[in-house]
Amino acid sequence: LIVEDNLSSVKRLERYLSALGHEIVGIAANTSDAMNLFVEVSPDLVIMDIELEDNEEGGIILAKAINKINETPIIFLSSKLENRSIKRKVARISSTVILSKPLNEDVLEVNIEKVIYESKSKRGEANDLLWLTERTRSKVKVSIEEICYIHKQARDPTIGGNDISIFTETDKVVHVSTLTDFLKKV
């Protein structure tokens, strides 16, 4: 669920999240629409601005209300990280991370993985999904349990870099990584 009142930020987030393989279940610009959407779609993650069109700290108010329902991971976005009061308020809300605007796609990706992993760990759920990067830079989700075997590919001098082939029961993914880095990730 995206909660953001700036249209260009929404478009950027939609692009980033889609490229990472996430489904966007709703977009809201204010606290009341966001809460209604949250209850309706029950998202796995909420990404929201702290300042919303109806309240300067609307994101914080909304996060507290969401946490009363369940501890859905929340990633806050803010262009005002120099405000210590805001940072203290966010720090007191469970299952949250705060990121600075303008947003960096790599930082967003790492923090999505972090908050989702932490949320699943709190609930005692195993986190057996890997996000793999293909040569086309697209992201593919693969369950560790589905991996049948891994093959280190010979280095292609025309392309360069390292690739490994990951074979599941139904698919083959060519992941841009060294075997050592992949094994560390697993």
C-alpha positions in Angstrom: 0.0 0.0 0.0 1.4 3.4 -1.0 0.4 6.4 1.1 1.8 9.5 -0.6 0.2 12.8 -1.6 2.8 13.8 -4.2 2.0 12.4 -7.6 5.6 12.3 -8.9 6.6 10.4 -5.8 3.8 7.9 -6.3 4.8 7.3 -9.9 8.4 6.8 -8.9 7.4 4.4 -6.1 5.1 2.5 -8.5 8.0 2.1 -11.0 10.4 1.0 -8.3 8.1 -1.5 -6.6 6.9 -3.0 -9.9 10.6 -3.5 -11.0 11.2 -5.3 -7.7 8.3 -7.6 -8.4 5.9 -6.2 -5.8 2.1 -5.8 -6.4 0.7 -2.4 -5.5 -2.7 -3.0 -3.8 -3.7 0.6 -3.3 -2.7 4.2 -3.3 -4.0 6.9 -0.9 -3.1 10.5 -0.3 -4.6 11.1 3.1 -5.0 9.3 6.4 -8.7 8.4 6.1 -8.4 6.9 2.6 -5.3 5.1 3.6 -6.9 3.6 6.7 -10.0 2.5 4.7 -7.7 0.9 2.0 -5.5 -0.8 4.7 -8.6 -2.4 6.3 -10.0 -3.4 2.9 -6.8 -4.9 1.3 -4.7 -5.9 4.3 -1.3 -5.2 2.7 2.0 -7.0 3.5 3.8 -3.6 3.6 2.9 0.1 3.8 5.2 2.7 2.3 4.1 6.2 3.2 5.1 9.8 3.6 5.0 11.3 7.0 3.4 14.5 5.8 0.1 13.8 4.1 -2.4 16.2 2.5 -4.6 16.3 5.6 -2.1 16.3 8.4 1.6 17.3 8.8 2.2 14.1 10.8 -0.5 12.0 9.2 1.8 9.1 8.5 2.7 8.8 12.1 -0.9 8.9 13.2 -1.8 6.3 10.6 1.1 4.0 11.6 -0.1 4.0 15.2 -3.6 3.1 14.1 -2.3 0.4 11.8 -0.2 -1.1 14.7 -3.4 -1.4 16.8 -4.8 -3.7 14.1 -1.6 -5.6 13.4 2.1 -5.0 13.1 2.3 -4.6 9.3 5.8 -3.4 8.3 5.9 0.3 7.4 8.5 2.2 5.5 8.3 6.0 6.1 9.5 8.5 3.6 10.4 12.0 4.6 12.3 15.0 3.3 12.5 16.3 6.9 14.9 13.9 8.5 16.7 16.7 10.3 13.6 17.0 12.6 14.6 15.0 15.7 11.0 15.1 17.1 9.7 13.3 14.0 12.6 10.7 14.2 11.8 10.0 17.9 8.1 9.5 17.1 8.9 7.1 14.3 11.4 5.2 16.5 8.6 4.4 19.0 6.4 2.7 16.4 7.0 -1.0 15.9 8.0 -2.5 12.6 9.1 0.7 10.9 12.0 2.2 9.0 12.4 5.8 7.9 14.1 6.7 4.6 15.1 10.1 3.2 13.6 11.6 0.1 14.6 11.7 -2.7 14.4 7.9 -2.6 17.1 5.6 -3.8 15.9 2.3 -5.4 18.7 0.2 -3.9 18.1 1.6 -0.4 14.3 1.0 -0.8 14.9 -2.6 -1.9 17.2 -3.4 1.1 14.8 -1.9 3.6 11.7 -3.7 2.1 13.6 -7.0 2.6 14.6 -5.9 6.1 11.2 -4.9 7.4 9.4 -7.9 5.8 12.0 -10.3 7.2 11.8 -8.8 10.7 8.0 -8.9 10.6 8.0 -12.6 9.5 10.6 -13.4 12.2 8.4 -11.8 14.9 5.5 -14.0 13.8 7.7 -17.0 13.7 7.3 -17.5 9.9 10.2 -19.0 8.0 11.6 -16.6 5.4 12.6 -18.9 2.6 12.2 -16.5 -0.4 15.1 -15.1 -2.3 15.0 -12.1 -4.7 17.4 -12.9 -7.6 18.6 -10.4 -10.1 18.7 -11.6 -13.7 21.1 -10.2 -16.4 18.1 -8.0 -17.6 18.2 -6.5 -14.1 14.7 -7.8 -13.5 14.0 -9.4 -10.1 12.7 -12.9 -9.7 11.3 -14.4 -6.4 12.5 -18.0 -5.8 11.7 -20.2 -2.8 14.8 -21.9 -1.3 12.7 -25.1 -0.9 12.0 -25.2 -4.7 15.7 -25.1 -5.7 16.8 -28.4 -7.1 20.4 -27.6 -8.0 22.7 -24.7 -8.8 25.2 -24.5 -11.7 28.1 -22.1 -11.9 28.3 -20.9 -15.5 31.5 -20.3 -17.3 32.4 -16.7 -17.7 31.2 -15.2 -21.0 34.1 -12.9 -22.2 31.6 -10.9 -24.4 29.4 -10.1 -21.5 31.7 -10.3 -18.5 30.7 -10.8 -14.9 29.6 -13.9 -13.1 26.3 -15.9 -13.5 24.9 -18.9 -11.8 22.0 -20.9 -13.1 19.4 -21.9 -10.4 17.1 -24.7 -11.4 13.8 -25.2 -9.7 11.3 -27.9 -10.3 9.6 -25.7 -13.0 12.1 -23.0 -14.0 15.7 -21.9 -14.6 16.9 -18.5 -13.4 20.2 -17.1 -14.5 21.2 -15.0 -11.5 24.0 -12.3 -11.8 26.2 -13.3 -8.9 29.2 -15.3 -7.9 28.5 -18.7 -6.4 30.1 -17.5 -3.1 27.9 -14.4 -2.9 24.8 -16.5 -3.7 25.6 -19.0 -0.9 26.1 -16.1 1.6 22.7 -14.8 0.6 21.1 -18.3 1.2 
